[in-house]
Amino acid sequence: MPVRLRKFIGTILIVVLVLFYALLANTIAVATLGDAPWWGHLLYFALSGLLWVLPAMVIIKWMAGPKQQ
């Protein structure tokens, strides 16, 4: 697969991932954190704000392609 096509597909996947993940994280927060104290909100949003990076790293590694020797 050409590098440009791989990067285009990866970019689209990352945008879709971020949109879907933000919607999912906020839906979970609204459903579960209604009566939680402020530190519960802080902890949840700090962790969920960093968690999306893991699948994005996989997509970025795929976009970079195989290691060249």
Predicted model as a PDB file, atoms N, CA, C, CB and O in Angstrom, pLDDT in the B-factor column:
MODEL        1                                                                  
ATOM      1  N   MET A   1       0.855  -1.170   0.000  1.00 83.00           N  
ATOM      2  CA  MET A   1       0.000   0.000   0.000  1.00 83.00           C  
ATOM      3  C   MET A   1       0.908   1.243   0.000  1.00 83.00           C  
ATOM      4  CB  MET A   1      -0.976  -0.007   1.238  1.00 83.00           C  
ATOM      5  O   MET A   1       1.867   1.307   0.769  1.00 83.00           O  
ATOM      6  N   PRO A   2       0.611   2.210  -0.846  1.00 84.00           N  
ATOM      7  CA  PRO A   2       1.423   3.423  -0.870  1.00 84.00           C  
ATOM      8  C   PRO A   2       1.357   4.183   0.471  1.00 84.00           C  
ATOM      9  CB  PRO A   2       0.961   4.335  -2.014  1.00 84.00           C  
ATOM     10  O   PRO A   2       0.354   4.144   1.184  1.00 84.00           O  
ATOM     11  N   VAL A   3       2.441   4.858   0.775  1.00 86.00           N  
ATOM     12  CA  VAL A   3       2.545   5.562   2.054  1.00 86.00           C  
ATOM     13  C   VAL A   3       1.488   6.656   2.164  1.00 86.00           C  
ATOM     14  CB  VAL A   3       3.944   6.163   2.221  1.00 86.00           C  
ATOM     15  O   VAL A   3       0.888   6.836   3.224  1.00 86.00           O  
ATOM     16  N   ARG A   4       1.262   7.379   1.083  1.00 90.00           N  
ATOM     17  CA  ARG A   4       0.262   8.467   1.127  1.00 90.00           C  
ATOM     18  C   ARG A   4      -1.133   7.933   1.430  1.00 90.00           C  
ATOM     19  CB  ARG A   4       0.243   9.233  -0.207  1.00 90.00           C  
ATOM     20  O   ARG A   4      -1.870   8.540   2.208  1.00 90.00           O  
ATOM     21  N   LEU A   5      -1.499   6.822   0.834  1.00 91.00           N  
ATOM     22  CA  LEU A   5      -2.815   6.229   1.090  1.00 91.00           C  
ATOM     23  C   LEU A   5      -2.909   5.734   2.527  1.00 91.00           C  
ATOM     24  CB  LEU A   5      -3.090   5.073   0.111  1.00 91.00           C  
ATOM     25  O   LEU A   5      -3.932   5.914   3.187  1.00 91.00           O  
ATOM     26  N   ARG A   6      -1.835   5.108   3.008  1.00 93.00           N  
ATOM     27  CA  ARG A   6      -1.806   4.621   4.385  1.00 93.00           C  
ATOM     28  C   ARG A   6      -1.969   5.774   5.374  1.00 93.00           C  
ATOM     29  CB  ARG A   6      -0.495   3.867   4.660  1.00 93.00           C  
ATOM     30  O   ARG A   6      -2.695   5.644   6.360  1.00 93.00           O  
ATOM     31  N   LYS A   7      -1.309   6.889   5.124  1.00 93.00           N  
ATOM     32  CA  LYS A   7      -1.419   8.054   6.010  1.00 93.00           C  
ATOM     33  C   LYS A   7      -2.800   8.695   5.928  1.00 93.00           C  
ATOM     34  CB  LYS A   7      -0.349   9.088   5.661  1.00 93.00           C  
ATOM     35  O   LYS A   7      -3.323   9.168   6.937  1.00 93.00           O  
ATOM     36  N   PHE A   8      -3.391   8.714   4.742  1.00 95.00           N  
ATOM     37  CA  PHE A   8      -4.742   9.259   4.598  1.00 95.00           C  
ATOM     38  C   PHE A   8      -5.754   8.422   5.372  1.00 95.00           C  
ATOM     39  CB  PHE A   8      -5.138   9.327   3.118  1.00 95.00           C  
ATOM     40  O   PHE A   8      -6.582   8.963   6.105  1.00 95.00           O  
ATOM     41  N   ILE A   9      -5.687   7.108   5.210  1.00 95.00           N  
ATOM     42  CA  ILE A   9      -6.592   6.218   5.929  1.00 95.00           C  
ATOM     43  C   ILE A   9      -6.374   6.332   7.434  1.00 95.00           C  
ATOM     44  CB  ILE A   9      -6.396   4.766   5.472  1.00 95.00           C  
ATOM     45  O   ILE A   9      -7.339   6.362   8.197  1.00 95.00           O  
ATOM     46  N   GLY A  10      -5.123   6.395   7.865  1.00 95.00           N  
ATOM     47  CA  GLY A  10      -4.816   6.535   9.280  1.00 95.00           C  
ATOM     48  C   GLY A  10      -5.345   7.830   9.863  1.00 95.00           C  
ATOM     49  O   GLY A  10      -5.841   7.849  10.990  1.00 95.00           O  
ATOM     50  N   THR A  11      -5.243   8.914   9.103  1.00 96.00           N  
ATOM     51  CA  THR A  11      -5.766  10.199   9.568  1.00 96.00           C  
ATOM     52  C   THR A  11      -7.275  10.135   9.754  1.00 96.00           C  
ATOM     53  CB  THR A  11      -5.403  11.316   8.583  1.00 96.00           C  
ATOM     54  O   THR A  11      -7.801  10.616  10.758  1.00 96.00           O  
ATOM     55  N   ILE A  12      -7.963   9.550   8.799  1.00 97.00           N  
ATOM     56  CA  ILE A  12      -9.420   9.397   8.900  1.00 97.00           C  
ATOM     57  C   ILE A  12      -9.767   8.532  10.114  1.00 97.00           C  
ATOM     58  CB  ILE A  12     -10.003   8.766   7.598  1.00 97.00           C  
ATOM     59  O   ILE A  12     -10.697   8.850  10.854  1.00 97.00           O  
ATOM     60  N   LEU A  13      -9.029   7.448  10.321  1.00 96.00           N  
ATOM     61  CA  LEU A  13      -9.291   6.568  11.464  1.00 96.00           C  
ATOM     62  C   LEU A  13      -9.077   7.283  12.792  1.00 96.00           C  
ATOM     63  CB  LEU A  13      -8.399   5.336  11.395  1.00 96.00           C  
ATOM     64  O   LEU A  13      -9.851   7.079  13.728  1.00 96.00           O  
ATOM     65  N   ILE A  14      -8.052   8.109  12.894  1.00 97.00           N  
ATOM     66  CA  ILE A  14      -7.792   8.829  14.141  1.00 97.00           C  
ATOM     67  C   ILE A  14      -8.903   9.843  14.423  1.00 97.00           C  
ATOM     68  CB  ILE A  14      -6.424   9.540  14.078  1.00 97.00           C  
ATOM     69  O   ILE A  14      -9.333   9.988  15.567  1.00 97.00           O  
ATOM     70  N   VAL A  15      -9.364  10.534  13.397  1.00 97.00           N  
ATOM     71  CA  VAL A  15     -10.463  11.494  13.583  1.00 97.00           C  
ATOM     72  C   VAL A  15     -11.723  10.769  14.047  1.00 97.00           C  
ATOM     73  CB  VAL A  15     -10.744  12.271  12.268  1.00 97.00           C  
ATOM     74  O   VAL A  15     -12.398  11.223  14.971  1.00 97.00           O  
ATOM     75  N   VAL A  16     -12.039   9.645  13.409  1.00 97.00           N  
ATOM     76  CA  VAL A  16     -13.221   8.859  13.814  1.00 97.00           C  
ATOM     77  C   VAL A  16     -13.045   8.335  15.241  1.00 97.00           C  
ATOM     78  CB  VAL A  16     -13.457   7.670  12.831  1.00 97.00           C  
ATOM     79  O   VAL A  16     -13.989   8.363  16.031  1.00 97.00           O  
ATOM     80  N   LEU A  17     -11.844   7.860  15.576  1.00 96.00           N  
ATOM     81  CA  LEU A  17     -11.568   7.369  16.922  1.00 96.00           C  
ATOM     82  C   LEU A  17     -11.794   8.454  17.970  1.00 96.00           C  
ATOM     83  CB  LEU A  17     -10.138   6.850  17.009  1.00 96.00           C  
ATOM     84  O   LEU A  17     -12.445   8.210  18.986  1.00 96.00           O  
ATOM     85  N   VAL A  18     -11.263   9.643  17.731  1.00 96.00           N  
ATOM     86  CA  VAL A  18     -11.393  10.731  18.700  1.00 96.00           C  
ATOM     87  C   VAL A  18     -12.855  11.141  18.869  1.00 96.00           C  
ATOM     88  CB  VAL A  18     -10.552  11.939  18.263  1.00 96.00           C  
ATOM     89  O   VAL A  18     -13.309  11.352  19.993  1.00 96.00           O  
ATOM     90  N   LEU A  19     -13.586  11.255  17.779  1.00 96.00           N  
ATOM     91  CA  LEU A  19     -14.995  11.629  17.881  1.00 96.00           C  
ATOM     92  C   LEU A  19     -15.807  10.569  18.622  1.00 96.00           C  
ATOM     93  CB  LEU A  19     -15.581  11.854  16.490  1.00 96.00           C  
ATOM     94  O   LEU A  19     -16.595  10.893  19.511  1.00 96.00           O  
ATOM     95  N   PHE A  20     -15.615   9.308  18.256  1.00 97.00           N  
ATOM     96  CA  PHE A  20     -16.349   8.227  18.909  1.00 97.00           C  
ATOM     97  C   PHE A  20     -15.972   8.121  20.383  1.00 97.00           C  
ATOM     98  CB  PHE A  20     -16.082   6.896  18.200  1.00 97.00           C  
ATOM     99  O   PHE A  20     -16.840   7.947  21.238  1.00 97.00           O  
ATOM    100  N   TYR A  21     -14.684   8.225  20.678  1.00 96.00           N  
ATOM    101  CA  TYR A  21     -14.219   8.091  22.054  1.00 96.00           C  
ATOM    102  C   TYR A  21     -14.727   9.239  22.927  1.00 96.00           C  
ATOM    103  CB  TYR A  21     -12.691   8.038  22.091  1.00 96.00           C  
ATOM    104  O   TYR A  21     -15.123   9.017  24.071  1.00 96.00           O  
ATOM    105  N   ALA A  22     -14.718  10.457  22.399  1.00 94.00           N  
ATOM    106  CA  ALA A  22     -15.221  11.593  23.169  1.00 94.00           C  
ATOM    107  C   ALA A  22     -16.708  11.422  23.475  1.00 94.00           C  
ATOM    108  CB  ALA A  22     -14.982  12.908  22.408  1.00 94.00           C  
ATOM    109  O   ALA A  22     -17.148  11.692  24.593  1.00 94.00           O  
ATOM    110  N   LEU A  23     -17.469  10.983  22.500  1.00 96.00           N  
ATOM    111  CA  LEU A  23     -18.901  10.749  22.721  1.00 96.00           C  
ATOM    112  C   LEU A  23     -19.121   9.647  23.752  1.00 96.00           C  
ATOM    113  CB  LEU A  23     -19.596  10.380  21.400  1.00 96.00           C  
ATOM    114  O   LEU A  23     -19.965   9.785  24.637  1.00 96.00           O  
ATOM    115  N   LEU A  24     -18.377   8.569  23.646  1.00 95.00           N  
ATOM    116  CA  LEU A  24     -18.509   7.460  24.587  1.00 95.00           C  
ATOM    117  C   LEU A  24     -18.092   7.866  26.001  1.00 95.00           C  
ATOM    118  CB  LEU A  24     -17.672   6.273  24.119  1.00 95.00           C  
ATOM    119  O   LEU A  24     -18.797   7.558  26.962  1.00 95.00           O  
ATOM    120  N   ALA A  25     -16.963   8.547  26.138  1.00 94.00           N  
ATOM    121  CA  ALA A  25     -16.476   8.955  27.463  1.00 94.00           C  
ATOM    122  C   ALA A  25     -17.436   9.924  28.136  1.00 94.00           C  
ATOM    123  CB  ALA A  25     -15.092   9.595  27.348  1.00 94.00           C  
ATOM    124  O   ALA A  25     -17.672   9.824  29.340  1.00 94.00           O  
ATOM    125  N   ASN A  26     -17.986  10.853  27.378  1.00 94.00           N  
ATOM    126  CA  ASN A  26     -18.937  11.795  27.973  1.00 94.00           C  
ATOM    127  C   ASN A  26     -20.269  11.137  28.308  1.00 94.00           C  
ATOM    128  CB  ASN A  26     -19.169  12.962  27.035  1.00 94.00           C  
ATOM    129  O   ASN A  26     -20.905  11.505  29.296  1.00 94.00           O  
ATOM    130  N   THR A  27     -20.700  10.178  27.510  1.00 95.00           N  
ATOM    131  CA  THR A  27     -21.929   9.450  27.814  1.00 95.00           C  
ATOM    132  C   THR A  27     -21.768   8.652  29.109  1.00 95.00           C  
ATOM    133  CB  THR A  27     -22.307   8.514  26.647  1.00 95.00           C  
ATOM    134  O   THR A  27     -22.666   8.639  29.951  1.00 95.00           O  
ATOM    135  N   ILE A  28     -20.639   7.997  29.259  1.00 93.00           N  
ATOM    136  CA  ILE A  28     -20.373   7.250  30.493  1.00 93.00           C  
ATOM    137  C   ILE A  28     -20.303   8.196  31.685  1.00 93.00           C  
ATOM    138  CB  ILE A  28     -19.062   6.449  30.373  1.00 93.00           C  
ATOM    139  O   ILE A  28     -20.816   7.879  32.759  1.00 93.00           O  
ATOM    140  N   ALA A  29     -19.671   9.355  31.506  1.00 93.00           N  
ATOM    141  CA  ALA A  29     -19.552  10.324  32.597  1.00 93.00           C  
ATOM    142  C   ALA A  29     -20.920  10.832  33.030  1.00 93.00           C  
ATOM    143  CB  ALA A  29     -18.666  11.499  32.175  1.00 93.00           C  
ATOM    144  O   ALA A  29     -21.193  10.925  34.227  1.00 93.00           O  
ATOM    145  N   VAL A  30     -21.765  11.155  32.094  1.00 93.00           N  
ATOM    146  CA  VAL A  30     -23.096  11.657  32.431  1.00 93.00           C  
ATOM    147  C   VAL A  30     -23.911  10.583  33.146  1.00 93.00           C  
ATOM    148  CB  VAL A  30     -23.832  12.130  31.165  1.00 93.00           C  
ATOM    149  O   VAL A  30     -24.660  10.884  34.075  1.00 93.00           O  
ATOM    150  N   ALA A  31     -23.767   9.334  32.715  1.00 93.00           N  
ATOM    151  CA  ALA A  31     -24.552   8.246  33.298  1.00 93.00           C  
ATOM    152  C   ALA A  31     -24.066   7.838  34.685  1.00 93.00           C  
ATOM    153  CB  ALA A  31     -24.521   7.049  32.385  1.00 93.00           C  
ATOM    154  O   ALA A  31     -24.857   7.342  35.488  1.00 93.00           O  
ATOM    155  N   THR A  32     -22.781   8.034  34.984  1.00 92.00           N  
ATOM    156  CA  THR A  32     -22.246   7.490  36.230  1.00 92.00           C  
ATOM    157  C   THR A  32     -21.741   8.511  37.228  1.00 92.00           C  
ATOM    158  CB  THR A  32     -21.158   6.573  35.920  1.00 92.00           C  
ATOM    159  O   THR A  32     -21.656   8.200  38.417  1.00 92.00           O  
ATOM    160  N   LEU A  33     -21.403   9.709  36.801  1.00 89.00           N  
ATOM    161  CA  LEU A  33     -20.747  10.656  37.703  1.00 89.00           C  
ATOM    162  C   LEU A  33     -21.670  11.747  38.237  1.00 89.00           C  
ATOM    163  CB  LEU A  33     -19.595  11.294  37.000  1.00 89.00           C  
ATOM    164  O   LEU A  33     -21.190  12.791  38.680  1.00 89.00           O  
ATOM    165  N   GLY A  34     -22.955  11.534  38.204  1.00 87.00           N  
ATOM    166  CA  GLY A  34     -23.899  12.560  38.629  1.00 87.00           C  
ATOM    167  C   GLY A  34     -23.688  13.037  40.046  1.00 87.00           C  
ATOM    168  O   GLY A  34     -23.700  14.242  40.297  1.00 87.00           O  
ATOM    169  N   ASP A  35     -23.495  12.122  40.982  1.00 90.00           N  
ATOM    170  CA  ASP A  35     -23.358  12.486  42.390  1.00 90.00           C  
ATOM    171  C   ASP A  35     -21.934  12.346  42.894  1.00 90.00           C  
ATOM    172  CB  ASP A  35     -24.272  11.640  43.231  1.00 90.00           C  
ATOM    173  O   ASP A  35     -21.708  12.378  44.104  1.00 90.00           O  
ATOM    174  N   ALA A  36     -20.982  12.194  42.014  1.00 91.00           N  
ATOM    175  CA  ALA A  36     -19.590  12.013  42.423  1.00 91.00           C  
ATOM    176  C   ALA A  36     -18.994  13.347  42.882  1.00 91.00           C  
ATOM    177  CB  ALA A  36     -18.754  11.418  41.262  1.00 91.00           C  
ATOM    178  O   ALA A  36     -19.403  14.406  42.405  1.00 91.00           O  
ATOM    179  N   PRO A  37     -18.037  13.299  43.797  1.00 94.00           N  
ATOM    180  CA  PRO A  37     -17.374  14.534  44.224  1.00 94.00           C  
ATOM    181  C   PRO A  37     -16.472  15.080  43.103  1.00 94.00           C  
ATOM    182  CB  PRO A  37     -16.542  14.283  45.510  1.00 94.00           C  
ATOM    183  O   PRO A  37     -16.247  14.412  42.093  1.00 94.00           O  
ATOM    184  N   TRP A  38     -15.971  16.281  43.296  1.00 93.00           N  
ATOM    185  CA  TRP A  38     -15.166  16.936  42.258  1.00 93.00           C  
ATOM    186  C   TRP A  38     -13.920  16.129  41.910  1.00 93.00           C  
ATOM    187  CB  TRP A  38     -14.762  18.335  42.711  1.00 93.00           C  
ATOM    188  O   TRP A  38     -13.502  16.103  40.752  1.00 93.00           O  
ATOM    189  N   TRP A  39     -13.324  15.469  42.903  1.00 94.00           N  
ATOM    190  CA  TRP A  39     -12.104  14.717  42.619  1.00 94.00           C  
ATOM    191  C   TRP A  39     -12.414  13.458  41.798  1.00 94.00           C  
ATOM    192  CB  TRP A  39     -11.394  14.335  43.933  1.00 94.00           C  
ATOM    193  O   TRP A  39     -11.557  12.965  41.065  1.00 94.00           O  
ATOM    194  N   GLY A  40     -13.625  12.949  41.922  1.00 92.00           N  
ATOM    195  CA  GLY A  40     -14.034  11.814  41.085  1.00 92.00           C  
ATOM    196  C   GLY A  40     -14.133  12.222  39.624  1.00 92.00           C  
ATOM    197  O   GLY A  40     -13.711  11.488  38.731  1.00 92.00           O  
ATOM    198  N   HIS A  41     -14.697  13.408  39.390  1.00 93.00           N  
ATOM    199  CA  HIS A  41     -14.761  13.935  38.032  1.00 93.00           C  
ATOM    200  C   HIS A  41     -13.358  14.173  37.482  1.00 93.00           C  
ATOM    201  CB  HIS A  41     -15.574  15.237  37.997  1.00 93.00           C  
ATOM    202  O   HIS A  41     -13.059  13.827  36.339  1.00 93.00           O  
ATOM    203  N   LEU A  42     -12.510  14.765  38.307  1.00 95.00           N  
ATOM    204  CA  LEU A  42     -11.141  15.054  37.886  1.00 95.00           C  
ATOM    205  C   LEU A  42     -10.401  13.766  37.520  1.00 95.00           C  
ATOM    206  CB  LEU A  42     -10.387  15.805  38.997  1.00 95.00           C  
ATOM    207  O   LEU A  42      -9.747  13.698  36.478  1.00 95.00           O  
ATOM    208  N   LEU A  43     -10.502  12.764  38.362  1.00 95.00           N  
ATOM    209  CA  LEU A  43      -9.834  11.495  38.109  1.00 95.00           C  
ATOM    210  C   LEU A  43     -10.374  10.815  36.847  1.00 95.00           C  
ATOM    211  CB  LEU A  43      -9.996  10.570  39.312  1.00 95.00           C  
ATOM    212  O   LEU A  43      -9.605  10.315  36.026  1.00 95.00           O  
ATOM    213  N   TYR A  44     -11.697  10.802  36.703  1.00 95.00           N  
ATOM    214  CA  TYR A  44     -12.297  10.151  35.528  1.00 95.00           C  
ATOM    215  C   TYR A  44     -11.857  10.834  34.238  1.00 95.00           C  
ATOM    216  CB  TYR A  44     -13.832  10.164  35.629  1.00 95.00           C  
ATOM    217  O   TYR A  44     -11.437  10.170  33.291  1.00 95.00           O  
ATOM    218  N   PHE A  45     -11.954  12.160  34.204  1.00 92.00           N  
ATOM    219  CA  PHE A  45     -11.629  12.852  32.961  1.00 92.00           C  
ATOM    220  C   PHE A  45     -10.133  12.862  32.688  1.00 92.00           C  
ATOM    221  CB  PHE A  45     -12.151  14.272  33.004  1.00 92.00           C  
ATOM    222  O   PHE A  45      -9.726  12.906  31.527  1.00 92.00           O  
ATOM    223  N   ALA A  46      -9.307  12.821  33.721  1.00 95.00           N  
ATOM    224  CA  ALA A  46      -7.860  12.722  33.499  1.00 95.00           C  
ATOM    225  C   ALA A  46      -7.515  11.365  32.883  1.00 95.00           C  
ATOM    226  CB  ALA A  46      -7.085  12.924  34.831  1.00 95.00           C  
ATOM    227  O   ALA A  46      -6.750  11.290  31.922  1.00 95.00           O  
ATOM    228  N   LEU A  47      -8.085  10.295  33.441  1.00 95.00           N  
ATOM    229  CA  LEU A  47      -7.803   8.957  32.905  1.00 95.00           C  
ATOM    230  C   LEU A  47      -8.419   8.745  31.527  1.00 95.00           C  
ATOM    231  CB  LEU A  47      -8.317   7.893  33.860  1.00 95.00           C  
ATOM    232  O   LEU A  47      -7.770   8.217  30.624  1.00 95.00           O  
ATOM    233  N   SER A  48      -9.666   9.155  31.372  1.00 93.00           N  
ATOM    234  CA  SER A  48     -10.298   8.948  30.065  1.00 93.00           C  
ATOM    235  C   SER A  48      -9.706   9.884  29.011  1.00 93.00           C  
ATOM    236  CB  SER A  48     -11.817   9.165  30.166  1.00 93.00           C  
ATOM    237  O   SER A  48      -9.738   9.574  27.820  1.00 93.00           O  
ATOM    238  N   GLY A  49      -9.171  11.016  29.438  1.00 92.00           N  
ATOM    239  CA  GLY A  49      -8.522  11.914  28.492  1.00 92.00           C  
ATOM    240  C   GLY A  49      -7.202  11.383  27.981  1.00 92.00           C  
ATOM    241  O   GLY A  49      -6.758  11.770  26.901  1.00 92.00           O  
ATOM    242  N   LEU A  50      -6.569  10.508  28.731  1.00 94.00           N  
ATOM    243  CA  LEU A  50      -5.301   9.920  28.301  1.00 94.00           C  
ATOM    244  C   LEU A  50      -5.475   8.553  27.640  1.00 94.00           C  
ATOM    245  CB  LEU A  50      -4.370   9.794  29.484  1.00 94.00           C  
ATOM    246  O   LEU A  50      -4.601   8.114  26.893  1.00 94.00           O  
ATOM    247  N   LEU A  51      -6.575   7.889  27.903  1.00 94.00           N  
ATOM    248  CA  LEU A  51      -6.767   6.518  27.434  1.00 94.00           C  
ATOM    249  C   LEU A  51      -6.887   6.404  25.916  1.00 94.00           C  
ATOM    250  CB  LEU A  51      -7.993   5.938  28.072  1.00 94.00           C  
ATOM    251  O   LEU A  51      -6.523   5.371  25.355  1.00 94.00           O  
ATOM    252  N   TRP A  52      -7.381   7.423  25.246  1.00 93.00           N  
ATOM    253  CA  TRP A  52      -7.550   7.349  23.797  1.00 93.00           C  
ATOM    254  C   TRP A  52      -6.206   7.287  23.069  1.00 93.00           C  
ATOM    255  CB  TRP A  52      -8.351   8.547  23.304  1.00 93.00           C  
ATOM    256  O   TRP A  52      -6.148   6.920  21.895  1.00 93.00           O  
ATOM    257  N   VAL A  53      -5.139   7.643  23.762  1.00 95.00           N  
ATOM    258  CA  VAL A  53      -3.820   7.659  23.132  1.00 95.00           C  
ATOM    259  C   VAL A  53      -3.373   6.240  22.757  1.00 95.00           C  
ATOM    260  CB  VAL A  53      -2.789   8.311  24.070  1.00 95.00           C  
ATOM    261  O   VAL A  53      -2.672   6.060  21.761  1.00 95.00           O  
ATOM    262  N   LEU A  54      -3.765   5.246  23.535  1.00 94.00           N  
ATOM    263  CA  LEU A  54      -3.327   3.866  23.258  1.00 94.00           C  
ATOM    264  C   LEU A  54      -3.772   3.363  21.883  1.00 94.00           C  
ATOM    265  CB  LEU A  54      -3.864   2.932  24.330  1.00 94.00           C  
ATOM    266  O   LEU A  54      -2.927   2.892  21.121  1.00 94.00           O  
ATOM    267  N   PRO A  55      -5.060   3.442  21.532  1.00 95.00           N  
ATOM    268  CA  PRO A  55      -5.417   3.001  20.181  1.00 95.00           C  
ATOM    269  C   PRO A  55      -4.869   3.935  19.096  1.00 95.00           C  
ATOM    270  CB  PRO A  55      -6.931   2.903  20.053  1.00 95.00           C  
ATOM    271  O   PRO A  55      -4.610   3.496  17.976  1.00 95.00           O  
ATOM    272  N   ALA A  56      -4.692   5.212  19.421  1.00 95.00           N  
ATOM    273  CA  ALA A  56      -4.124   6.134  18.434  1.00 95.00           C  
ATOM    274  C   ALA A  56      -2.672   5.774  18.139  1.00 95.00           C  
ATOM    275  CB  ALA A  56      -4.220   7.589  18.932  1.00 95.00           C  
ATOM    276  O   ALA A  56      -2.212   5.921  17.007  1.00 95.00           O  
ATOM    277  N   MET A  57      -1.947   5.302  19.159  1.00 96.00           N  
ATOM    278  CA  MET A  57      -0.563   4.892  18.934  1.00 96.00           C  
ATOM    279  C   MET A  57      -0.482   3.709  17.979  1.00 96.00           C  
ATOM    280  CB  MET A  57       0.106   4.539  20.257  1.00 96.00           C  
ATOM    281  O   MET A  57       0.426   3.637  17.150  1.00 96.00           O  
ATOM    282  N   VAL A  58      -1.420   2.793  18.091  1.00 94.00           N  
ATOM    283  CA  VAL A  58      -1.446   1.635  17.185  1.00 94.00           C  
ATOM    284  C   VAL A  58      -1.687   2.101  15.747  1.00 94.00           C  
ATOM    285  CB  VAL A  58      -2.548   0.619  17.617  1.00 94.00           C  
ATOM    286  O   VAL A  58      -1.044   1.616  14.816  1.00 94.00           O  
ATOM    287  N   ILE A  59      -2.605   3.030  15.574  1.00 95.00           N  
ATOM    288  CA  ILE A  59      -2.894   3.549  14.230  1.00 95.00           C  
ATOM    289  C   ILE A  59      -1.678   4.284  13.674  1.00 95.00           C  
ATOM    290  CB  ILE A  59      -4.122   4.493  14.257  1.00 95.00           C  
ATOM    291  O   ILE A  59      -1.349   4.133  12.498  1.00 95.00           O  
ATOM    292  N   ILE A  60      -1.009   5.075  14.506  1.00 95.00           N  
ATOM    293  CA  ILE A  60       0.158   5.828  14.050  1.00 95.00           C  
ATOM    294  C   ILE A  60       1.298   4.887  13.675  1.00 95.00           C  
ATOM    295  CB  ILE A  60       0.620   6.811  15.133  1.00 95.00           C  
ATOM    296  O   ILE A  60       2.002   5.130  12.694  1.00 95.00           O  
ATOM    297  N   LYS A  61       1.486   3.817  14.444  1.00 93.00           N  
ATOM    298  CA  LYS A  61       2.515   2.832  14.081  1.00 93.00           C  
ATOM    299  C   LYS A  61       2.185   2.185  12.741  1.00 93.00           C  
ATOM    300  CB  LYS A  61       2.646   1.750  15.177  1.00 93.00           C  
ATOM    301  O   LYS A  61       3.076   1.956  11.924  1.00 93.00           O  
ATOM    302  N   TRP A  62       0.912   1.892  12.515  1.00 92.00           N  
ATOM    303  CA  TRP A  62       0.508   1.308  11.246  1.00 92.00           C  
ATOM    304  C   TRP A  62       0.754   2.307  10.104  1.00 92.00           C  
ATOM    305  CB  TRP A  62      -0.983   0.888  11.294  1.00 92.00           C  
ATOM    306  O   TRP A  62       1.193   1.918   9.021  1.00 92.00           O  
ATOM    307  N   MET A  63       0.471   3.588  10.349  1.00 92.00           N  
ATOM    308  CA  MET A  63       0.677   4.605   9.336  1.00 92.00           C  
ATOM    309  C   MET A  63       2.153   4.730   8.952  1.00 92.00           C  
ATOM    310  CB  MET A  63       0.150   5.940   9.828  1.00 92.00           C  
ATOM    311  O   MET A  63       2.474   4.998   7.794  1.00 92.00           O  
ATOM    312  N   ALA A  64       3.043   4.537   9.914  1.00 89.00           N  
ATOM    313  CA  ALA A  64       4.481   4.662   9.655  1.00 89.00           C  
ATOM    314  C   ALA A  64       4.988   3.543   8.756  1.00 89.00           C  
ATOM    315  CB  ALA A  64       5.257   4.661  10.968  1.00 89.00           C  
ATOM    316  O   ALA A  64       6.006   3.697   8.082  1.00 89.00           O  
ATOM    317  N   GLY A  65       4.293   2.438   8.745  1.00 83.00           N  
ATOM    318  CA  GLY A  65       4.684   1.336   7.883  1.00 83.00           C  
ATOM    319  C   GLY A  65       5.722   0.447   8.524  1.00 83.00           C  
ATOM    320  O   GLY A  65       6.114   0.665   9.671  1.00 83.00           O  
ATOM    321  N   PRO A  66       6.169  -0.561   7.784  1.00 79.00           N  
ATOM    322  CA  PRO A  66       7.172  -1.480   8.337  1.00 79.00           C  
ATOM    323  C   PRO A  66       8.530  -0.785   8.486  1.00 79.00           C  
ATOM    324  CB  PRO A  66       7.310  -2.729   7.439  1.00 79.00           C  
ATOM    325  O   PRO A  66       8.829   0.200   7.811  1.00 79.00           O  
ATOM    326  N   LYS A  67       9.330  -1.335   9.386  1.00 66.00           N  
ATOM    327  CA  LYS A  67      10.667  -0.774   9.594  1.00 66.00           C  
ATOM    328  C   LYS A  67      11.512  -0.969   8.341  1.00 66.00           C  
ATOM    329  CB  LYS A  67      11.355  -1.429  10.818  1.00 66.00           C  
ATOM    330  O   LYS A  67      11.520  -2.040   7.735  1.00 66.00           O  
ATOM    331  N   GLN A  68      12.215   0.083   7.973  1.00 60.00           N  
ATOM    332  CA  GLN A  68      13.097  -0.007   6.812  1.00 60.00           C  
ATOM    333  C   GLN A  68      14.492  -0.379   7.271  1.00 60.00           C  
ATOM    334  CB  GLN A  68      13.119   1.324   6.023  1.00 60.00           C  
ATOM    335  O   GLN A  68      14.959   0.076   8.315  1.00 60.00           O  
ATOM    336  N   GLN A  69      15.156  -1.215   6.478  1.00 55.00           N  
ATOM    337  CA  GLN A  69      16.510  -1.654   6.870  1.00 55.00           C  
ATOM    338  C   GLN A  69      17.552  -1.106   5.930  1.00 55.00           C  
ATOM    339  CB  GLN A  69      16.602  -3.180   6.901  1.00 55.00           C  
ATOM    340  O   GLN A  69      18.741  -1.370   6.104  1.00 55.00           O  
TER     341      GLN A  69                                                      
ENDMDL                                                                          
END                                                                             
